[in-house]
């Protein structure tokens, strides 16, 4: 029976009314076979092959072709244009994050930076001098206000004295007017100095802010030039190895031009090196893949890397439209060897993935497993034939699920039970049979050949 001919579990439930049978049922069927019409028993023996009934779960998995992938890869480019004056790495070199990869010519920027730093020092000196001169100028203005105030008091006393003498006819009108003019002048001088003091105090914060702003503006100019110079030095974005050089010393690099390719081969956690292996899984299998499920990886070029334990770490949810397959990433850990990493990106790998086919109705071992070819599908039932005392005994069965070349059915399992897998298409109940072979290897199922079928739902 082919997998395409196998009905779904839901269809089987609707159509099949047969139930699993026990030892008593087998005895009853045997009696029925003995009591069959003589015509069926007198038919010539049919040559058949048998296969054992299995209790153990099949190895539900499949092997895929994969490739060792870098953890990260980057084509490092230049953010500015310029001439390469130094290429600090060669292909195959190991680099750490921040290591210098290349330098571009910066002579003109170096000159501009020196001038900007000189102007910054000038602005800083002006700011510092202003910080000292403003309090001094305020102190001088306050002293002038005090002096003008004292002069006002003196001229007022002089005016009062002259007025008193004038009343006694001891002073002339000119003396009084002279004292009045002096008093008025002193008052005006006092007001002028007080206004100057107020202005000095009010303008001091603004002057300090302007001086500080000029310093900050020049500092930003210096930082801008330093950043431009830094952009002319290309560094590694992460640790890894140089995979390819894209330029040479003396070559002009355009903005965005490629410098080198850097690949991170592995991640290190507690002394263990981890790499990624990517496989392409067909769309009919991808629903059976689960994250964090176990996997086994074999690197054919490295004999020591055979059946290495791994784990599914990512399922890319975008298929390749040409192959209708989905990338699945597996994480493999290994101990490094002296002289560098052993696993390299691009190595050929085989990955055995455990597939999730679900379970039967009452758990992982709700039935037994027989080859698909043992099941004879009829319009309203499913049947397997057993050879009992040299005769074909039909047993109605209920199909639960299929994995690879095996089908799980409801049947009380007894050691030594065998089902007919070849020659059962035209068998009649009670017909004599002649066992000409046993299909043991084929009955081993997915343990010997990876499954490619999906279970009955």
Order of alpha helices (4+ residues) and beta strands (2+ residues): alpha-alpha-alpha-beta-beta-beta-beta-beta-beta-alpha-alpha-beta-beta-beta-beta-beta-beta-alpha-beta-beta-beta-beta-beta-beta-beta-beta-beta-beta-beta-beta-alpha
